[in-house]
Amino acid sequence: MEQLTNLKAILHSKRANIYYLEKCRVMQNGGRVVYLTEQKKGKSYWNIPIANTTVILLGTGTSITQAAMRMLASAGVMVGFCGGGGTPLLAATEVEWLSPQSEYRPTEYIQGWMSFWFDEDKRLEVGKYFQHSRIEFLQKVWGKDRDLHQEGFYADDADIQQALTKSLVKIEKCSDVTNLLLTEAQLTKTLYKVAANRTKQTDFVRDFDNVDDANAFLNHGNYLAYGLAATTLWVLGIPHGFAVMHGKTRRGALVFDVADLVKDALILPWAFICAKERLAEQEFRQQCILNFTQHKALDFMFDVVKKMSLEGHQL
C-alpha cells in the first residue's frame, strides 16, 4: 500500500504531464512505466513519470502490457486509445477511456451530483453555471496572457466583449438545455471568426474531418481537454453519463460538459496561432499542455465540478 500511496502523492489537479504516443510499446521495466521505440540504431526506452501524469493517449501503432496498465491504474492515470494525431479511432466525437480502478474514491461528490441531477430545472441551472464559468475563465485567461496579447487576442476588444455579453444575456433566457447548447455553439462559432480574423485565416470553416492545420489542431487540442475532464470526474468519482448539457444518450457526455469549461479559452486561439505559424503537431501539443499548466486548467475544472456537486441542489 505504501507504493500506491506514493504514486498518488501529487494531486491530480497539480499534475503537469499529458502524453500522446505513437508507434511504440508501453510496458513496465524495473518498477517504472516506459515506452519502447524501435529505431535504425536499435531500441530506446523512455520513462513516463506516472505520478506526475494525468492522461496518456495511445495513438496508431501502440500497445500496452498488463503490468504497465496495473501501475498506471495504481497511479490514477487515465488511458485512452485513439487514432493518429489524437483523433479517436472509433468515433469522431468520443474517446474510449480506460478508467483506473479503485474502490476508495470519495462518494460525497457523486451523492451531491445525484441530489440535483434528476431535477430537470436544477440540471439546467447547473448547465448555466457551467456556461458562466466558461466565459469568466476565458475573460480571465485572455485578459492576462501576454502571449495571446502579442497575437492580438484581448479580452476587452470590442468584438470579443460584444460576443461574450450577448452570450451571457442569451444564457439567462434559455428555458431548456437544447437552447443552452445552441447558445454555447453560437459563441464558439463567433470565437472561431475572431481567431480566424486575428490570424488572417478568413477562409476557415470548422470541419471535424478537414485536414487543414487549424481544424486538425482544434481536434487534437480538444481531446487533450477531454482527457483532463475525464481525469477530474474519475478523481471525484462521478460517472461520465450524468451530463448536464450534452446528449443524455451518450455515456461520456459529462466529459464534454467539463472540457468545454476550458476549450475556448486555451485551445481555440492557439489552434489558429499555431496553424498560422505552421508549427508541428508536437509543438502545438506542447503549447496546449503549457497553457493547461500556466492557467491551472485542472484546478479550475475541479473547483467548478466540486462546487456544483456540493451546491447544485441549492440553485
N, C-alpha and C positions, 0 to 999 in steps of 0.2 A: 504493500500500500504506500510505502514511502516513495517509491519510484513514481507512482501515479500522481501523488501529491506534487512532487517536484515538476512533473511535466505540465501541470496546470497552475504553476506558481504565478505566471504572468496572466493577468486578467484578459479575457478576450477583447474587451474594448480598448486595451492598450497594446495589443499585438500589432506588429508592423508589416509582416510578410504575407504576400499572396503569390502563389506560383502557378504559372501556366507552362506545362511540359509537353514536348512533342518528341517522338522517335526515341524513346528511352524506356528503361525498365526501373520501376521503383521497388526497392527491396530493403530489408534490414541487413545491416552489416556492422558487426562489432557493437551492438547495442544502440546503433543510430539508424535513422531512416535516410537512405541515399538514393540518388538516381544514377543509373549507369548508361553512358552513351558510348557508342562504338564509332571510332574514327579511323582514318587510314593508318595512323601511327599506333593504334591499339585502343584499349578500353580506358575510360576515365570515370571515376566515381566522384560525385558531388554531394556534399552533405546538405540536408534540409533541416534547419533548426526548428523542429516541430513545436517546441514550447513557445516560440515566438511567431507562430504561423496560424493564420485563421482559415485559409482556403487553399486547396490545391485543385487546379483544373487539369485533367488528363486529356490531352488532345490526340491527334492521329498518331498511330504507331506506338502507343504506350501500353504498358501492362503493369500490374502491381501484385505483389505477393501477399499471401495471407498474413505472414508475420509483420510486414510493413503496415498493413491495414489495422492490425491489432494495436500497434504502437500509436498510429495516428488517432485511433478511437480513444486510446487512453489519454492522449493529449488534448482531445476535444477538437480535432482539426476536421473541418468539413471537406469532403472529397466529392468532386463531380466529374463525370465523363462527358466529354464534349467533342465536337468536330474541330476542324482546323481553324485557327485564329480565335478560339474561344466560342465559336458558334456551336450550339447543341447538335448532337449527332442525329437525334430522332425527331426533333421539332424545332421550329423557328423561334418559339417564344418560351421554351421551358428547358431547364437543366434538370436532369435526374440526379438528385443529391443523395449521396450515401451518408446518412447521419450517424455520427459516432454514438455508441450506445452506452448509457449509464442509468442506473436505477436511482441515483442520488442527486438528481437535479431538483431545483426548487419547485414547489407546487403552488405557491401563493399567486404567481403571475397567471397561470392558466385558469386558476379558480377565479381570479379577478376579471380576466378576459371573459369568462363564461357568464359572469354576473350581469354583463350588458349585451353580450353577443346575440342572444335570442330575441332581444327587443329591437325591432327594425328602426325605430326612431332614434334610439341611443346609438345604434350602429352607424346611422347616417351622421350623427353629431360627432362621433369619433372620426369618421371619414373626413369631415370638415376640419377637425382639429389637425389631422394629418396634412391637409392641404395648406392650412395656415402656417404650420410648422415648416413645410417645404418652402414656402415663399419667404418666410423670415430667415431661413437658413441661406437661401440664395442672396437675399439682400445683405446679409452679414458677410458672406464669402466675397461676393462681387464688390462689396464696399471697402474691403481692406486688402485684397490680394493684389500686390504690386505687379506681379507678372501678368495678371489679367488686365490691369490698367495699362500696361505697356502695349497690349494688343487692342486697346480701345473698348474694353468692357468695364463700364462703370455702373454701379447700382443706381445712381441718381441721374443717369441720362434720361432725356425726356421720353424716348420711345420705350425704354425698359420700365420706367416708372409708370407710364400710362398702361402698359400691358399688365403689370402686377396689380395696380389699383383696380383696373377693370375686372381682373380675375377675382380679386377679393370681394368685390361687390356681387359678382355672379355666384360665388361660393355661398354667401349668406342667403341668397334667394333660392338655392337648389332645394327642391322638395323631395327628391329621391336620388338614389345612387347613380342611376343612369345619367341624369343631368350633371351630377358631380363629376363623373368620368368624362363627360363631354367637355366640361369647363376645364378640366385638367389637360385634356388633349389640345384644346384651343390655345391654352397658354404655351404649351410646349411647341406647338406649330409656330406661334409668334416668335418664340425664342430662337427657333431654327432660322427664321428670316433675319432676326437681329444678328445672329452669329454669322450667317452667310454674307450679310452686308459688311460686317466688320472685317471679314477675311477675303472679301472680293470674290465670293463664290456664288454669284447671283443665279446660276442655273441649277442650284441644288434642289433635289426632290427627295424626300425621305422615302426610302425603299429598302426593306429588310434584305431583299435578295440582290440588291445592286452591289457591284464590286468596286465602285469608286471609293477612294480613301475615307472620305467623311462618313459615308454610310457604314463602311467596314469598321471604322474606329468607334462609331456610336454603338454598333452591335457588340463589339469586344468590350468596351468600357462598361456597358450596361450589365453584362454578365459578371464582371468583377463586382459591381454593386449588388447583384443578386447573391453573390457568394457572401458578402458582408451581411446582407439581410438574413440569409439562411442561418448564418452563424449566430446572429443576435437572437433569433427565435429559438434555435436549439438550446442556447445557454439559458434562456428564460423558461424553457420547457413549454413553449406554445406551438402546437401543431400548425403546419402551413395552410391547412384547409380553412381556418377560421378567419377569412378575409373580411375587411370592412368595406372594400370598394370593388375590387376586381371579381371576375366571374365566380359565382358560388359553386359552379360545377367543376372547377379546376383545383386540383388538390394542392397545388403550390401557390395559390393566388395571394396569400398574405405576404409571401416573399416579394411579390411585385409591389404591393402597397408600401412596404417598408423601404425597398430600394428606391422608390420614387421620391423619397424624402431628400435624397442627395444627388440623383442623376442629373437634373437640370443645372444644379449649381456647379458640380465637379466634373461631370463627364461631357456634357453638351458643348461648352465653349472650347474645351481642349481638343475634342474630336475635329472641329473645324480648324483650329490653330495648327494642330499637328499635320492635318491634311494640306494646309497651305504651305507649310514648311517642308512637305514631302518627307516626313520622318518615317522611320521604320516602325513596324508594329510593336517591337520590343521597346522602342523609345517611348511610344505612346503609352504602353502599359506601365512603364516606369513613372511616367508623369502622373498617371491616374493614382498609382499607389502613393506617390509623394503627396498628391492632393488629399487623399484619404487620411494620411498621417498628419499633415500640417493643419488641416481643418477639423481633425478629430471626428471623422465621419462615424466611426463605430460608437464612440461616446454619445454622439447625438442620436443615433438610432436607438441605443439602449435607453437613453433618457426619455424619448418620446414613447416608446413601447411600454416601458415600466410605468410611466405616468398614467397612460391610458388604462393599463391593467389595474392599477390601484384606484383610479379616479373616474374611469369611463362611465361607471354606473351613476355618477352624480350629474352628468351632463343633461 
